[in-house]
Structures are given as C-alpha cells and as structure tokens.
Amino acid sequence: MELNWSTFILEIINFLILIWILKHFFYKPILNVIARRRAGIEKTLEDAQSLHNEAKALQKQYESRLTDWDQEHQAARKTLDGEIQVERERQMSALQATLEEERKKALFVAQRELESSRLQTEKTALKQSAQFATKLLSAVSCPELERRLVDLFLNELSSLSAEHFSKLQDTAGKSPDHILITSAHPLDSNSRQSLEHALSQTLAVSGPVLYEQDKALLAGIRISVGAWILRANLLDELKGFTDFAHES
C-alpha cells in the first residue's frame, strides 16, 4: 500500500478541523454545562450545609428553650406549690377558727341549757318547798301566831329610821282616804288599838281604818296606806322568798 501524503495531510487537516469544530461547538458548551452543573451542585451543597447549620442552630435553640421552659415550669410549679401551701394554711386556720367558734357556741348553748335546767329544777324545788311550807304553816296557823307577827311588825315599825318615816309620810299623803288592814284571823281590840296608834304616830295622819279578813295570808297582817303596802304575814314572806330565789 502506497502512502499518499497529500491524502494523509488532508486527513490530518480534516481531523484538526473536526477537533476545532468539536472544541468550539461541542466541548466548550459541555464544559459550560458541566461547570454550571458543578456550580449548581456546589450551591446545593452549600445550601444544604447552610440548612444543616441552621437546623443545628435551631436544634440548639430549641434545646435551650426547652431547658428554659423546664426551669420556668419548675419555678412556676414551686411558686404554685408555695401559694397552695399558703392557701391551705389560711383555710386550715379559718377552719380551726370556725370550729373553735362553733365549739364555743355549742359550749355556750350547753351551758345555757344546763343553767336553764338548773333554774327550772330550782324553781320546781322552790315551788314544791313553798307548797310544803304553805301546807305546814297552814297547819300551825293560829291567832296566837298572828299576834306574834303583829307584835313583830309593831317593833319593826317603831325602829324605822327618820328617812323611812319621811318616805312613808310623803307617800301616804296628808289625808289618805282610808287605811286598810287585812289579817288572816280576826284581830282583837288590843291588836287593833296598837296598830292604829302605831300608824298614827308613824305616818302622822289620821283616817278611817278598815279591817278585812283573808285566810290566804295564813297568819299576820297586810296594811295598805295610800301607795304603800306594809306586809307582816306568812303568805307575802313566802312569796317574797320565792321571788328573791328566782331573781338570784
């Protein structure tokens, strides 16, 4: 085979032209595409790294925020526990005060009921005692006992102080309509004269003296002079004793 240099040279020229065409029209665009793709990949990698860094930063921030939230939660829980304890103590104190007040009220009511029961028992006992004394004194009542009560009344009347004399005279008035003497038994003439004389000397007034008999007095007398009532009889003494005991 004979080498044709002209053909060989033309082939070389064609090959060089082909290489130039490929380099100019195909290789550079491909390189540009590859470069753009590489730049895009690098940009994507950079963006991914940036996102990864941002994610890590957000994760750290989230973890830090979780820590802060946990601390805030613990602080709030501690504050709430303290407030609950204070409120519990306040309510317990209020409850104890209420219970103490109710206990005092119950004790006061019980004491009042006990006192009322005691007073009722005493009243019943006094009433029964008065009834017994009335029956007993009714059995022993007699004109002789009444004369002794009249004598006792005259002695007490004569021993009154000047102040009592003055009060009796002022209350009785200068001219009473009458003087009423009530007795359990009929008074004899001596007792009537002694009473009238004593009243005249004590009150320094004169007036008609009326006499009545009331067996309910048991023994003794009751004298009405104006607004004053002088008593020296068993019935009024028993009633006065019972009233005094009730008041006490």
NUDRENDO-331443 format. One line per field, with one value per atom (N, C-alpha, C): residue number from 0; residue in one letter; atom name; x, y, z. Coordinates in steps of 0.2 Angstrom, whole numbers, plus 5000, padded with zeros to 4 digits. Layout:
BEGIN
pos	NUM	...
code	A	...
site	CA	...
c1	X	...
c2	Y	...
c3	Z	...
END
This chain:
BEGIN
pos	0	0	0	1	1	1	2	2	2	3	3	3	4	4	4	5	5	5	6	6	6	7	7	7	8	8	8	9	9	9	10	10	10	11	11	11	12	12	12	13	13	13	14	14	14	15	15	15	16	16	16	17	17	17	18	18	18	19	19	19	20	20	20	21	21	21	22	22	22	23	23	23	24	24	24	25	25	25	26	26	26	27	27	27	28	28	28	29	29	29	30	30	30	31	31	31	32	32	32	33	33	33	34	34	34	35	35	35	36	36	36	37	37	37	38	38	38	39	39	39	40	40	40	41	41	41	42	42	42	43	43	43	44	44	44	45	45	45	46	46	46	47	47	47	48	48	48	49	49	49	50	50	50	51	51	51	52	52	52	53	53	53	54	54	54	55	55	55	56	56	56	57	57	57	58	58	58	59	59	59	60	60	60	61	61	61	62	62	62	63	63	63	64	64	64	65	65	65	66	66	66	67	67	67	68	68	68	69	69	69	70	70	70	71	71	71	72	72	72	73	73	73	74	74	74	75	75	75	76	76	76	77	77	77	78	78	78	79	79	79	80	80	80	81	81	81	82	82	82	83	83	83	84	84	84	85	85	85	86	86	86	87	87	87	88	88	88	89	89	89	90	90	90	91	91	91	92	92	92	93	93	93	94	94	94	95	95	95	96	96	96	97	97	97	98	98	98	99	99	99	100	100	100	101	101	101	102	102	102	103	103	103	104	104	104	105	105	105	106	106	106	107	107	107	108	108	108	109	109	109	110	110	110	111	111	111	112	112	112	113	113	113	114	114	114	115	115	115	116	116	116	117	117	117	118	118	118	119	119	119	120	120	120	121	121	121	122	122	122	123	123	123	124	124	124	125	125	125	126	126	126	127	127	127	128	128	128	129	129	129	130	130	130	131	131	131	132	132	132	133	133	133	134	134	134	135	135	135	136	136	136	137	137	137	138	138	138	139	139	139	140	140	140	141	141	141	142	142	142	143	143	143	144	144	144	145	145	145	146	146	146	147	147	147	148	148	148	149	149	149	150	150	150	151	151	151	152	152	152	153	153	153	154	154	154	155	155	155	156	156	156	157	157	157	158	158	158	159	159	159	160	160	160	161	161	161	162	162	162	163	163	163	164	164	164	165	165	165	166	166	166	167	167	167	168	168	168	169	169	169	170	170	170	171	171	171	172	172	172	173	173	173	174	174	174	175	175	175	176	176	176	177	177	177	178	178	178	179	179	179	180	180	180	181	181	181	182	182	182	183	183	183	184	184	184	185	185	185	186	186	186	187	187	187	188	188	188	189	189	189	190	190	190	191	191	191	192	192	192	193	193	193	194	194	194	195	195	195	196	196	196	197	197	197	198	198	198	199	199	199	200	200	200	201	201	201	202	202	202	203	203	203	204	204	204	205	205	205	206	206	206	207	207	207	208	208	208	209	209	209	210	210	210	211	211	211	212	212	212	213	213	213	214	214	214	215	215	215	216	216	216	217	217	217	218	218	218	219	219	219	220	220	220	221	221	221	222	222	222	223	223	223	224	224	224	225	225	225	226	226	226	227	227	227	228	228	228	229	229	229	230	230	230	231	231	231	232	232	232	233	233	233	234	234	234	235	235	235	236	236	236	237	237	237	238	238	238	239	239	239	240	240	240	241	241	241	242	242	242	243	243	243	244	244	244	245	245	245	246	246	246	247	247	247
code	M	M	M	E	E	E	L	L	L	N	N	N	W	W	W	S	S	S	T	T	T	F	F	F	I	I	I	L	L	L	E	E	E	I	I	I	I	I	I	N	N	N	F	F	F	L	L	L	I	I	I	L	L	L	I	I	I	W	W	W	I	I	I	L	L	L	K	K	K	H	H	H	F	F	F	F	F	F	Y	Y	Y	K	K	K	P	P	P	I	I	I	L	L	L	N	N	N	V	V	V	I	I	I	A	A	A	R	R	R	R	R	R	R	R	R	A	A	A	G	G	G	I	I	I	E	E	E	K	K	K	T	T	T	L	L	L	E	E	E	D	D	D	A	A	A	Q	Q	Q	S	S	S	L	L	L	H	H	H	N	N	N	E	E	E	A	A	A	K	K	K	A	A	A	L	L	L	Q	Q	Q	K	K	K	Q	Q	Q	Y	Y	Y	E	E	E	S	S	S	R	R	R	L	L	L	T	T	T	D	D	D	W	W	W	D	D	D	Q	Q	Q	E	E	E	H	H	H	Q	Q	Q	A	A	A	A	A	A	R	R	R	K	K	K	T	T	T	L	L	L	D	D	D	G	G	G	E	E	E	I	I	I	Q	Q	Q	V	V	V	E	E	E	R	R	R	E	E	E	R	R	R	Q	Q	Q	M	M	M	S	S	S	A	A	A	L	L	L	Q	Q	Q	A	A	A	T	T	T	L	L	L	E	E	E	E	E	E	E	E	E	R	R	R	K	K	K	K	K	K	A	A	A	L	L	L	F	F	F	V	V	V	A	A	A	Q	Q	Q	R	R	R	E	E	E	L	L	L	E	E	E	S	S	S	S	S	S	R	R	R	L	L	L	Q	Q	Q	T	T	T	E	E	E	K	K	K	T	T	T	A	A	A	L	L	L	K	K	K	Q	Q	Q	S	S	S	A	A	A	Q	Q	Q	F	F	F	A	A	A	T	T	T	K	K	K	L	L	L	L	L	L	S	S	S	A	A	A	V	V	V	S	S	S	C	C	C	P	P	P	E	E	E	L	L	L	E	E	E	R	R	R	R	R	R	L	L	L	V	V	V	D	D	D	L	L	L	F	F	F	L	L	L	N	N	N	E	E	E	L	L	L	S	S	S	S	S	S	L	L	L	S	S	S	A	A	A	E	E	E	H	H	H	F	F	F	S	S	S	K	K	K	L	L	L	Q	Q	Q	D	D	D	T	T	T	A	A	A	G	G	G	K	K	K	S	S	S	P	P	P	D	D	D	H	H	H	I	I	I	L	L	L	I	I	I	T	T	T	S	S	S	A	A	A	H	H	H	P	P	P	L	L	L	D	D	D	S	S	S	N	N	N	S	S	S	R	R	R	Q	Q	Q	S	S	S	L	L	L	E	E	E	H	H	H	A	A	A	L	L	L	S	S	S	Q	Q	Q	T	T	T	L	L	L	A	A	A	V	V	V	S	S	S	G	G	G	P	P	P	V	V	V	L	L	L	Y	Y	Y	E	E	E	Q	Q	Q	D	D	D	K	K	K	A	A	A	L	L	L	L	L	L	A	A	A	G	G	G	I	I	I	R	R	R	I	I	I	S	S	S	V	V	V	G	G	G	A	A	A	W	W	W	I	I	I	L	L	L	R	R	R	A	A	A	N	N	N	L	L	L	L	L	L	D	D	D	E	E	E	L	L	L	K	K	K	G	G	G	F	F	F	T	T	T	D	D	D	F	F	F	A	A	A	H	H	H	E	E	E	S	S	S
site	N	CA	C	N	CA	C	N	CA	C	N	CA	C	N	CA	C	N	CA	C	N	CA	C	N	CA	C	N	CA	C	N	CA	C	N	CA	C	N	CA	C	N	CA	C	N	CA	C	N	CA	C	N	CA	C	N	CA	C	N	CA	C	N	CA	C	N	CA	C	N	CA	C	N	CA	C	N	CA	C	N	CA	C	N	CA	C	N	CA	C	N	CA	C	N	CA	C	N	CA	C	N	CA	C	N	CA	C	N	CA	C	N	CA	C	N	CA	C	N	CA	C	N	CA	C	N	CA	C	N	CA	C	N	CA	C	N	CA	C	N	CA	C	N	CA	C	N	CA	C	N	CA	C	N	CA	C	N	CA	C	N	CA	C	N	CA	C	N	CA	C	N	CA	C	N	CA	C	N	CA	C	N	CA	C	N	CA	C	N	CA	C	N	CA	C	N	CA	C	N	CA	C	N	CA	C	N	CA	C	N	CA	C	N	CA	C	N	CA	C	N	CA	C	N	CA	C	N	CA	C	N	CA	C	N	CA	C	N	CA	C	N	CA	C	N	CA	C	N	CA	C	N	CA	C	N	CA	C	N	CA	C	N	CA	C	N	CA	C	N	CA	C	N	CA	C	N	CA	C	N	CA	C	N	CA	C	N	CA	C	N	CA	C	N	CA	C	N	CA	C	N	CA	C	N	CA	C	N	CA	C	N	CA	C	N	CA	C	N	CA	C	N	CA	C	N	CA	C	N	CA	C	N	CA	C	N	CA	C	N	CA	C	N	CA	C	N	CA	C	N	CA	C	N	CA	C	N	CA	C	N	CA	C	N	CA	C	N	CA	C	N	CA	C	N	CA	C	N	CA	C	N	CA	C	N	CA	C	N	CA	C	N	CA	C	N	CA	C	N	CA	C	N	CA	C	N	CA	C	N	CA	C	N	CA	C	N	CA	C	N	CA	C	N	CA	C	N	CA	C	N	CA	C	N	CA	C	N	CA	C	N	CA	C	N	CA	C	N	CA	C	N	CA	C	N	CA	C	N	CA	C	N	CA	C	N	CA	C	N	CA	C	N	CA	C	N	CA	C	N	CA	C	N	CA	C	N	CA	C	N	CA	C	N	CA	C	N	CA	C	N	CA	C	N	CA	C	N	CA	C	N	CA	C	N	CA	C	N	CA	C	N	CA	C	N	CA	C	N	CA	C	N	CA	C	N	CA	C	N	CA	C	N	CA	C	N	CA	C	N	CA	C	N	CA	C	N	CA	C	N	CA	C	N	CA	C	N	CA	C	N	CA	C	N	CA	C	N	CA	C	N	CA	C	N	CA	C	N	CA	C	N	CA	C	N	CA	C	N	CA	C	N	CA	C	N	CA	C	N	CA	C	N	CA	C	N	CA	C	N	CA	C	N	CA	C	N	CA	C	N	CA	C	N	CA	C	N	CA	C	N	CA	C	N	CA	C	N	CA	C	N	CA	C	N	CA	C	N	CA	C	N	CA	C	N	CA	C	N	CA	C	N	CA	C	N	CA	C	N	CA	C	N	CA	C	N	CA	C	N	CA	C	N	CA	C	N	CA	C	N	CA	C	N	CA	C	N	CA	C	N	CA	C	N	CA	C	N	CA	C	N	CA	C	N	CA	C	N	CA	C	N	CA	C	N	CA	C	N	CA	C	N	CA	C	N	CA	C	N	CA	C	N	CA	C	N	CA	C	N	CA	C	N	CA	C	N	CA	C	N	CA	C	N	CA	C	N	CA	C	N	CA	C	N	CA	C	N	CA	C	N	CA	C	N	CA	C	N	CA	C	N	CA	C	N	CA	C	N	CA	C	N	CA	C	N	CA	C	N	CA	C	N	CA	C	N	CA	C	N	CA	C	N	CA	C	N	CA	C	N	CA	C	N	CA	C	N	CA	C	N	CA	C	N	CA	C	N	CA	C	N	CA	C	N	CA	C
c1	5004	5000	5004	5003	5007	5004	5008	5006	5005	4999	4998	4999	5004	5005	5000	4998	4993	4986	4984	4978	4979	4985	4987	4987	4989	4989	4982	4978	4971	4967	4969	4966	4967	4974	4976	4973	4972	4969	4961	4958	4951	4950	4955	4955	4956	4960	4961	4955	4952	4946	4940	4940	4935	4936	4942	4944	4942	4943	4942	4934	4931	4923	4921	4923	4921	4922	4928	4930	4926	4925	4922	4914	4911	4904	4901	4905	4903	4906	4913	4917	4915	4916	4915	4908	4903	4896	4895	4898	4898	4902	4908	4911	4907	4904	4900	4894	4891	4885	4888	4894	4897	4898	4901	4903	4897	4892	4885	4882	4883	4880	4884	4891	4895	4894	4893	4891	4884	4880	4873	4874	4878	4879	4882	4887	4891	4886	4882	4877	4872	4870	4865	4868	4875	4878	4879	4881	4881	4875	4869	4863	4861	4863	4861	4865	4872	4876	4873	4871	4868	4862	4857	4851	4853	4858	4860	4863	4867	4869	4863	4858	4853	4849	4848	4844	4848	4854	4858	4857	4857	4856	4849	4845	4838	4837	4840	4840	4843	4849	4852	4847	4844	4840	4834	4831	4825	4827	4833	4835	4836	4839	4840	4833	4828	4822	4818	4819	4816	4819	4826	4829	4826	4825	4822	4815	4811	4804	4804	4808	4808	4810	4815	4816	4811	4807	4802	4796	4795	4790	4791	4797	4799	4798	4800	4799	4792	4788	4781	4778	4780	4777	4779	4785	4787	4783	4782	4778	4771	4768	4761	4761	4766	4766	4766	4770	4770	4764	4760	4754	4749	4749	4744	4745	4751	4753	4750	4752	4749	4742	4738	4731	4728	4732	4730	4730	4736	4737	4731	4730	4725	4718	4716	4710	4710	4715	4716	4715	4718	4717	4710	4707	4700	4695	4697	4693	4694	4700	4701	4697	4697	4694	4686	4684	4677	4675	4679	4677	4678	4683	4683	4677	4675	4669	4663	4662	4656	4657	4663	4664	4662	4664	4662	4654	4651	4644	4640	4643	4640	4641	4647	4648	4643	4642	4638	4631	4629	4622	4621	4626	4625	4625	4629	4629	4623	4620	4613	4608	4608	4603	4604	4610	4611	4609	4611	4608	4601	4598	4590	4587	4591	4588	4589	4595	4596	4591	4590	4585	4578	4576	4570	4569	4575	4575	4574	4578	4577	4570	4567	4560	4556	4556	4552	4553	4559	4561	4558	4559	4556	4548	4546	4538	4536	4539	4537	4538	4544	4546	4540	4538	4534	4527	4525	4519	4519	4525	4525	4525	4529	4529	4522	4518	4512	4507	4508	4504	4506	4512	4514	4512	4513	4511	4504	4500	4493	4491	4494	4493	4494	4499	4501	4499	4495	4492	4487	4488	4483	4483	4478	4478	4484	4487	4492	4498	4499	4505	4504	4498	4496	4498	4496	4498	4505	4509	4516	4519	4516	4518	4516	4510	4508	4513	4515	4520	4527	4529	4535	4534	4529	4528	4528	4525	4525	4532	4536	4543	4547	4546	4550	4548	4541	4539	4542	4542	4545	4552	4556	4563	4565	4560	4562	4566	4570	4574	4570	4573	4569	4568	4573	4572	4566	4566	4560	4553	4553	4547	4545	4550	4549	4546	4549	4546	4539	4538	4531	4526	4528	4523	4522	4527	4527	4522	4524	4520	4513	4512	4505	4500	4503	4499	4497	4494	4492	4485	4481	4474	4472	4475	4473	4465	4462	4455	4454	4458	4457	4463	4464	4469	4466	4468	4465	4470	4468	4472	4468	4472	4469	4473	4470	4473	4470	4474	4471	4466	4467	4462	4459	4453	4450	4455	4456	4461	4456	4459	4456	4457	4453	4453	4460	4464	4470	4475	4475	4479	4477	4470	4468	4470	4470	4472	4479	4483	4490	4492	4489	4491	4489	4483	4480	4485	4487	4491	4498	4501	4507	4507	4502	4501	4500	4496	4495	4502	4506	4512	4517	4517	4522	4521	4515	4513	4511	4509	4506	4500	4496	4490	4484	4478	4473	4468	4464	4459	4456	4450	4447	4451	4450	4454	4449	4450	4445	4449	4445	4448	4445	4449	4447	4450	4447	4450	4451	4457	4459	4463	4460	4464	4470	4470	4476	4482	4482	4488	4491	4487	4490	4490	4494	4495	4498	4496	4499	4494	4497	4493	4496	4492	4494	4491	4495	4492	4493	4487	4488	4487	4492	4491	4493	4488	4490	4493	4499	4503	4507	4508	4512	4508	4511	4508	4513	4511	4516	4514	4519	4517	4520	4517	4519	4515	4515	4511	4515	4513	4517	4516	4511	4510	4515	4515	4519	4527	4528	4535	4537	4533	4534	4535	4530	4531	4537	4539	4545	4551	4551	4557	4558	4552	4552	4554	4551	4553	4561	4563	4570	4575	4573	4576	4576	4571	4570	4575	4575	4579	4586	4588	4595	4597
c2	4994	5000	5006	5011	5016	5022	5025	5031	5037	5040	5046	5052	5055	5061	5066	5067	5073	5071	5064	5062	5062	5060	5060	5067	5071	5078	5081	5079	5081	5078	5072	5069	5072	5074	5077	5084	5087	5094	5093	5088	5087	5085	5081	5079	5085	5090	5096	5100	5100	5105	5102	5095	5092	5093	5093	5094	5101	5106	5113	5114	5111	5111	5108	5102	5099	5104	5106	5110	5117	5120	5126	5125	5120	5120	5115	5110	5105	5105	5105	5104	5110	5116	5122	5122	5121	5121	5115	5109	5104	5106	5109	5111	5116	5121	5126	5122	5117	5114	5110	5107	5104	5109	5114	5119	5122	5123	5126	5120	5114	5109	5108	5109	5108	5114	5120	5126	5125	5122	5121	5116	5111	5105	5108	5113	5116	5121	5124	5129	5125	5119	5115	5112	5110	5108	5113	5119	5125	5126	5126	5127	5122	5116	5110	5111	5113	5114	5120	5125	5131	5129	5125	5122	5118	5114	5109	5113	5119	5123	5126	5129	5132	5127	5121	5116	5115	5114	5113	5119	5125	5131	5131	5129	5129	5123	5118	5112	5114	5118	5120	5126	5130	5135	5132	5127	5123	5119	5116	5113	5118	5124	5129	5131	5132	5134	5129	5123	5118	5118	5119	5120	5125	5131	5137	5136	5132	5131	5126	5121	5117	5121	5125	5129	5134	5137	5141	5137	5131	5126	5124	5123	5121	5127	5133	5139	5140	5140	5141	5136	5129	5124	5125	5128	5129	5135	5140	5146	5144	5140	5137	5133	5128	5124	5129	5134	5139	5142	5145	5148	5143	5137	5132	5130	5130	5129	5135	5141	5147	5147	5145	5145	5139	5133	5128	5130	5133	5135	5140	5145	5150	5147	5142	5139	5134	5131	5127	5132	5138	5142	5145	5146	5148	5143	5137	5131	5130	5131	5130	5135	5142	5147	5146	5143	5142	5136	5131	5126	5128	5132	5135	5139	5143	5147	5143	5138	5133	5129	5128	5124	5129	5135	5140	5141	5141	5142	5136	5130	5124	5124	5126	5126	5131	5137	5142	5139	5136	5134	5128	5124	5118	5121	5126	5129	5133	5136	5139	5134	5129	5123	5120	5120	5117	5122	5128	5133	5134	5133	5134	5128	5122	5116	5116	5119	5120	5125	5131	5136	5133	5129	5125	5121	5117	5112	5116	5122	5126	5129	5131	5134	5129	5123	5117	5115	5115	5114	5119	5126	5131	5131	5130	5129	5124	5118	5112	5114	5117	5120	5124	5129	5134	5131	5126	5122	5119	5115	5112	5116	5122	5127	5130	5131	5134	5129	5122	5117	5117	5117	5116	5122	5128	5134	5135	5132	5132	5128	5122	5118	5121	5125	5128	5135	5138	5145	5145	5150	5151	5159	5161	5168	5170	5165	5167	5168	5165	5166	5173	5174	5181	5186	5186	5191	5192	5187	5187	5191	5190	5193	5201	5202	5209	5213	5209	5212	5213	5209	5209	5215	5216	5222	5228	5229	5235	5237	5232	5233	5235	5232	5235	5242	5243	5250	5255	5254	5258	5259	5255	5255	5258	5260	5263	5270	5271	5277	5283	5289	5295	5296	5293	5293	5289	5283	5279	5282	5285	5288	5294	5298	5303	5301	5295	5292	5290	5286	5284	5289	5295	5300	5304	5305	5308	5304	5297	5293	5292	5292	5291	5297	5302	5309	5311	5317	5320	5318	5316	5314	5308	5302	5296	5295	5292	5290	5286	5281	5276	5272	5268	5263	5256	5252	5245	5240	5237	5232	5225	5220	5214	5209	5204	5199	5192	5187	5180	5178	5181	5179	5186	5186	5192	5195	5201	5205	5207	5206	5208	5215	5218	5225	5228	5224	5227	5227	5222	5222	5228	5229	5235	5241	5242	5249	5250	5245	5245	5247	5244	5245	5252	5255	5261	5267	5265	5270	5271	5265	5265	5268	5267	5270	5278	5280	5287	5290	5287	5290	5290	5285	5284	5289	5289	5292	5299	5301	5307	5309	5305	5306	5302	5305	5301	5300	5294	5292	5286	5285	5279	5273	5268	5262	5256	5252	5247	5240	5235	5229	5224	5219	5214	5207	5202	5195	5191	5189	5185	5179	5173	5167	5165	5167	5166	5168	5173	5176	5171	5166	5161	5163	5168	5172	5178	5183	5190	5195	5201	5206	5209	5213	5217	5224	5229	5236	5240	5243	5247	5254	5259	5266	5270	5272	5276	5272	5274	5270	5264	5264	5260	5254	5248	5242	5239	5238	5236	5228	5224	5217	5214	5210	5206	5199	5195	5189	5184	5178	5172	5171	5173	5172	5177	5183	5188	5186	5184	5182	5176	5171	5165	5167	5171	5174	5178	5182	5186	5182	5177	5172	5168	5166	5163	5167	5174	5179	5180	5181	5183	5177	5171	5165	5165	5166	5166	5172	5178	5183	5181	5178	5176	5171
c3	5000	5000	5000	4995	4994	4998	5002	5006	5002	5003	4999	5004	5003	5008	5007	5002	5001	5004	5004	5007	5015	5017	5024	5027	5023	5025	5026	5021	5021	5027	5028	5034	5040	5041	5047	5047	5042	5042	5043	5040	5042	5049	5052	5059	5064	5062	5066	5065	5059	5058	5063	5063	5067	5074	5076	5083	5085	5080	5082	5082	5077	5077	5084	5085	5092	5098	5098	5104	5104	5098	5098	5099	5096	5096	5101	5103	5107	5114	5114	5120	5125	5123	5127	5130	5126	5129	5134	5133	5138	5144	5143	5149	5153	5149	5152	5156	5153	5156	5163	5162	5167	5173	5171	5176	5179	5175	5178	5183	5181	5185	5191	5190	5196	5201	5198	5202	5206	5202	5205	5211	5209	5215	5221	5219	5225	5229	5225	5228	5232	5229	5233	5239	5238	5244	5249	5247	5252	5255	5251	5254	5259	5257	5262	5268	5267	5273	5277	5274	5277	5281	5278	5281	5287	5286	5291	5297	5296	5301	5305	5300	5303	5307	5305	5309	5315	5315	5321	5326	5323	5327	5330	5326	5329	5334	5333	5337	5344	5344	5350	5353	5349	5352	5355	5352	5354	5361	5361	5367	5372	5371	5376	5378	5373	5375	5380	5378	5382	5389	5389	5396	5400	5396	5399	5402	5397	5399	5405	5405	5411	5417	5417	5423	5425	5419	5421	5424	5421	5424	5431	5432	5439	5444	5441	5446	5447	5441	5442	5446	5446	5450	5457	5458	5465	5468	5464	5466	5467	5463	5464	5470	5471	5477	5484	5483	5489	5490	5485	5485	5488	5485	5488	5495	5497	5504	5509	5506	5510	5510	5505	5505	5509	5509	5513	5521	5522	5529	5531	5526	5528	5529	5524	5525	5531	5533	5539	5545	5545	5551	5551	5545	5545	5548	5546	5548	5556	5558	5565	5569	5566	5570	5570	5564	5563	5568	5568	5573	5580	5582	5589	5590	5585	5587	5588	5583	5584	5591	5593	5599	5605	5605	5610	5610	5604	5603	5606	5604	5607	5615	5617	5624	5628	5624	5627	5628	5622	5622	5627	5628	5633	5640	5641	5647	5649	5644	5644	5646	5642	5643	5650	5652	5659	5664	5663	5668	5668	5662	5662	5665	5664	5668	5675	5677	5684	5687	5684	5686	5686	5681	5681	5687	5688	5694	5701	5701	5707	5708	5702	5703	5705	5702	5704	5711	5713	5721	5725	5723	5727	5727	5721	5721	5726	5725	5730	5737	5738	5745	5748	5743	5745	5747	5742	5744	5750	5751	5758	5764	5763	5769	5770	5764	5765	5768	5766	5770	5777	5778	5785	5789	5787	5790	5791	5786	5787	5792	5794	5799	5806	5806	5813	5813	5808	5809	5814	5818	5824	5826	5829	5831	5836	5839	5843	5839	5834	5829	5826	5824	5821	5826	5832	5837	5838	5837	5837	5831	5826	5819	5820	5823	5824	5829	5834	5839	5835	5831	5827	5822	5819	5815	5818	5824	5828	5831	5832	5834	5829	5823	5817	5815	5815	5814	5818	5825	5829	5829	5825	5824	5818	5814	5807	5808	5803	5803	5801	5803	5801	5794	5790	5782	5780	5783	5781	5784	5789	5792	5787	5784	5780	5773	5771	5764	5765	5771	5772	5772	5776	5777	5770	5766	5759	5755	5755	5750	5752	5759	5761	5760	5760	5759	5766	5766	5772	5774	5769	5771	5767	5768	5764	5765	5760	5760	5766	5767	5772	5773	5778	5780	5780	5776	5775	5779	5784	5787	5786	5783	5781	5786	5789	5793	5791	5793	5792	5797	5803	5808	5811	5814	5816	5822	5821	5826	5832	5838	5844	5845	5850	5851	5853	5857	5859	5853	5848	5842	5838	5837	5833	5836	5842	5845	5844	5845	5845	5838	5833	5826	5824	5826	5824	5827	5834	5837	5834	5832	5829	5822	5818	5812	5812	5817	5818	5820	5824	5827	5821	5817	5812	5806	5804	5797	5799	5805	5807	5803	5802	5798	5802	5800	5803	5798	5798	5793	5795	5792	5794	5793	5797	5797	5796	5790	5788	5789	5791	5793	5788	5786	5782	5784	5782	5784	5777	5777	5771	5773	5773	5776	5772	5766	5761	5764	5769	5772	5777	5779	5783	5790	5791	5798	5797	5801	5800	5797	5795	5793	5786	5783	5777	5777	5777	5778	5772	5769	5764	5766	5765	5767	5761	5757	5751	5746	5744	5739	5742	5749	5752	5754	5754	5757	5762	5768	5773	5775	5774	5775	5781	5784	5790	5791	5785	5785	5782	5783	5780	5773	5770	5763	5759	5761	5757	5759	5765	5766	5762	5761	5757	5749	5747	5740	5739	5744	5743	5743	5747	5747	5740	5738	5731	5726	5725	5720	5721	5727	5728	5725	5727	5724	5717	5713	5706	5703	5706	5704	5704	5710	5711	5706
END
